[in-house]
């Protein structure tokens, strides 16, 4: 067993923990997931897991596939418990992500697929970033902090680490870290009453 497999195993435990925290707080109505973000992530992670597996990054593919499953679960919960104020920019980012998915799914060039997956995922973060800026207390800082650890472990689990296999998990790490940092800053700026709690 190499360190890639160990990192993947720990990442799976972190994924389960983060998603249980997120789902628990969603059911308690402390957290309001944005349907568009979670649905885009579910689709993208499912395809990214397939690409990673095809490129031989099995440990990373398992971690990403596990994440895809949980994103689908949270998408379903978002239908009932999620953010209801959907803006035009949310629709724009969501439709942009969806428009890229068919191109990504049919591309035969792995690097192009990795670049497109990263672009789609970045669009997917858009609605949650917007919501978290205005309502930082409605996003789950603890769960996303665990996701930063999870993403770090996912990057370590990538083997072989090539641009094609490492770009997407590295982008997830950067985006989750940026979201956590923004939540911390915005929670310091806004009281719970001002920020959606």
Backbone torsions as a table, in degrees:
resi	resn	phi	psi	omega
1	UNK	NA	123.1	-180.0
2	UNK	-97.0	176.2	-176.3
3	UNK	-66.5	-24.1	177.3
4	UNK	-63.4	-44.6	179.9
5	UNK	-67.5	-39.5	178.2
6	UNK	-63.7	-46.0	178.2
7	UNK	-59.9	-40.6	179.4
8	UNK	-64.9	-41.6	178.9
9	UNK	-62.3	-45.5	178.3
10	UNK	-65.5	-37.6	178.9
11	UNK	-62.5	-37.9	177.9
12	UNK	-64.1	-40.2	177.4
13	UNK	-64.9	-43.2	177.8
14	UNK	-62.2	-41.6	179.6
15	UNK	-60.8	-46.9	178.6
16	UNK	-60.4	-46.3	-179.7
17	UNK	-60.6	-50.0	-177.4
18	UNK	-61.6	-41.8	-177.4
19	UNK	-74.2	-33.9	174.4
20	UNK	-63.8	-43.7	177.1
21	UNK	-59.7	-47.5	-177.3
22	UNK	-63.3	-45.5	-179.2
23	UNK	-66.0	-42.9	178.5
24	UNK	-57.4	-48.5	-178.3
25	UNK	-71.0	-27.0	174.2
26	UNK	-67.9	-45.0	179.0
27	UNK	-64.7	-30.5	176.3
28	UNK	-82.4	-3.6	-179.8
29	UNK	65.7	27.1	172.5
30	UNK	-86.6	-27.4	-178.5
31	UNK	-120.8	139.4	179.4
32	UNK	-124.4	95.9	-178.8
33	UNK	-67.1	149.0	176.1
34	UNK	-92.9	117.6	-175.5
35	UNK	-52.6	-45.4	-174.8
36	UNK	-60.3	-44.6	-179.6
37	UNK	-61.2	-51.5	-174.1
38	UNK	-67.8	-33.9	178.3
39	UNK	-69.4	-43.7	177.1
40	UNK	-60.6	-46.1	179.7
41	UNK	-60.2	-41.7	-179.2
42	UNK	-59.9	-47.0	-178.5
43	UNK	-66.5	-48.6	-176.8
44	UNK	-62.8	-45.1	-179.0
45	UNK	-64.4	-35.8	177.1
46	UNK	-61.6	-45.1	179.2
47	UNK	-70.6	-40.7	179.8
48	UNK	-62.2	-37.1	177.5
49	UNK	-62.5	-40.6	178.7
50	UNK	-63.8	-44.0	179.1
51	UNK	-63.9	-45.8	180.0
52	UNK	-59.7	-42.8	179.2
53	UNK	-63.6	-43.4	179.7
54	UNK	-63.2	-29.9	-179.5
55	UNK	-88.8	3.6	175.9
56	UNK	90.5	4.7	179.3
57	UNK	-91.5	67.4	-171.3
58	UNK	-62.7	-47.0	-177.7
59	UNK	-61.1	-44.6	178.4
60	UNK	-64.6	-39.7	179.8
61	UNK	-61.3	-39.0	178.7
62	UNK	-64.5	-44.1	179.8
63	UNK	-63.0	-45.3	-178.6
64	UNK	-67.4	-40.0	177.7
65	UNK	-63.4	-39.6	175.9
66	UNK	-60.8	-43.3	177.8
67	UNK	-62.3	-38.6	178.7
68	UNK	-60.1	-43.7	178.3
69	UNK	-56.7	-48.6	-178.1
70	UNK	-67.5	-33.5	176.9
71	UNK	-64.5	-37.7	175.8
72	UNK	-63.8	-42.5	178.4
73	UNK	-60.0	-46.4	-179.4
74	UNK	-67.4	-33.2	175.3
75	UNK	-59.7	-43.0	178.6
76	UNK	-64.1	-41.2	177.8
77	UNK	-65.4	-34.0	-179.3
78	UNK	-63.7	-27.3	177.6
79	UNK	-58.6	-36.4	-178.3
80	UNK	-100.0	-41.8	-171.0
81	UNK	-108.0	0.6	-171.1
82	UNK	-86.3	-175.6	179.1
83	UNK	-61.5	131.6	-179.0
84	UNK	-102.5	-19.6	-179.2
85	UNK	-85.8	92.7	-179.4
86	UNK	-97.6	123.2	-177.0
87	UNK	-96.1	171.2	175.9
88	UNK	-63.1	-38.7	179.1
89	UNK	-65.3	-35.3	175.2
90	UNK	-60.0	-47.5	178.3
91	UNK	-61.2	-41.6	-179.9
92	UNK	-61.1	-45.8	179.5
93	UNK	-67.3	-40.8	179.9
94	UNK	-62.9	-48.6	-179.2
95	UNK	-67.7	-33.7	175.6
96	UNK	-63.2	-44.3	178.5
97	UNK	-62.1	-45.6	-179.6
98	UNK	-63.9	-35.1	-179.3
99	UNK	-66.5	-30.5	-179.2
100	UNK	-80.3	-27.2	-173.6
101	UNK	-56.5	-47.4	179.8
102	UNK	-59.9	-41.5	177.5
103	UNK	-60.6	-43.9	179.6
104	UNK	-63.6	-42.8	-176.1
105	UNK	-65.4	-29.1	-176.3
106	UNK	-99.6	-7.7	-178.6
107	UNK	-66.9	140.4	179.9
108	UNK	-98.3	-8.8	-178.1
109	UNK	-93.7	113.0	-175.8
110	UNK	-57.8	-39.1	-179.3
111	UNK	-67.3	-40.6	176.3
112	UNK	-61.6	-42.2	178.5
113	UNK	-60.8	-42.0	179.4
114	UNK	-64.9	-41.1	178.3
115	UNK	-65.1	-42.5	178.8
116	UNK	-66.4	-41.2	178.5
117	UNK	-60.2	-41.8	179.5
118	UNK	-65.6	-40.4	177.7
119	UNK	-64.0	-44.6	179.8
120	UNK	-61.7	-46.3	-178.6
121	UNK	-61.4	-39.0	178.6
122	UNK	-63.6	-43.3	174.3
123	UNK	-60.0	-37.9	-180.0
124	UNK	-61.8	-33.9	178.5
125	UNK	-68.3	-25.5	-173.4
126	UNK	-49.3	-56.3	-179.0
127	UNK	-59.5	-37.0	179.6
128	UNK	-72.2	-38.1	175.6
129	UNK	-61.2	-44.9	179.5
130	UNK	-61.4	-47.6	-179.8
131	UNK	-63.0	-44.3	-177.9
132	UNK	-65.3	-30.1	177.9
133	UNK	-65.3	-43.6	-177.7
134	UNK	-85.0	-31.6	-176.6
135	UNK	-132.3	66.0	-174.2
136	UNK	-64.6	-21.1	-179.6
137	UNK	-82.7	-7.3	176.8
138	UNK	-93.8	-0.9	174.4
139	UNK	-107.7	155.0	-171.5
140	UNK	-96.1	96.1	-178.6
141	UNK	-60.8	-41.9	-178.3
142	UNK	-63.1	-46.7	-178.9
143	UNK	-64.6	-42.7	179.9
144	UNK	-69.7	-29.5	174.7
145	UNK	-64.8	-41.0	176.0
146	UNK	-65.9	-34.8	177.3
147	UNK	-64.2	-30.3	175.5
148	UNK	-64.4	-45.4	176.3
149	UNK	-61.7	-44.5	178.6
150	UNK	-58.5	-46.0	-179.7
151	UNK	-64.6	-36.9	177.0
152	UNK	-61.8	-44.1	179.0
153	UNK	-67.5	-35.5	177.6
154	UNK	-62.8	-38.8	177.3
155	UNK	-64.4	-42.4	177.8
156	UNK	-65.1	-29.0	-178.2
157	UNK	-76.6	-15.3	-177.9
158	UNK	-67.9	122.5	177.9
159	UNK	-151.7	118.8	2.4
160	UNK	-77.5	147.1	179.0
161	UNK	-87.3	102.1	176.3
162	UNK	-123.7	166.9	177.7
163	UNK	-55.8	-42.6	-176.6
164	UNK	-65.4	-35.3	-178.2
165	UNK	-95.5	-22.8	-175.1
166	UNK	-100.4	-17.4	-175.8
167	UNK	-61.0	-51.0	-175.3
168	UNK	-62.7	-52.1	179.0
169	UNK	-62.8	-32.7	177.6
170	UNK	-67.4	-40.0	177.5
171	UNK	-63.3	-40.0	177.6
172	UNK	-61.3	-42.7	178.3
173	UNK	-58.5	-48.7	-178.3
174	UNK	-63.2	-44.8	-178.1
175	UNK	-67.0	-42.1	178.2
176	UNK	-64.3	-41.5	178.5
177	UNK	-62.9	-40.5	178.2
178	UNK	-64.7	-39.6	178.7
179	UNK	-64.9	-43.8	178.4
180	UNK	-61.2	-46.1	179.7
181	UNK	-60.7	-43.9	179.0
182	UNK	-63.6	-41.8	178.9
183	UNK	-61.4	-41.4	178.8
184	UNK	-62.7	-47.4	-179.0
185	UNK	-63.4	-46.5	-177.3
186	UNK	-69.1	-34.5	177.7
187	UNK	-67.7	-30.8	175.1
188	UNK	-71.6	-29.1	-178.1
189	UNK	-83.4	-30.3	-175.6
190	UNK	-120.5	138.0	174.4
191	UNK	-71.9	163.8	176.7
192	UNK	-54.5	-38.4	179.7
193	UNK	-65.9	-37.3	179.8
194	UNK	-77.0	-28.8	-171.9
195	UNK	-103.7	21.8	170.8
196	UNK	96.7	1.7	-179.4
197	UNK	-80.3	NA	NA
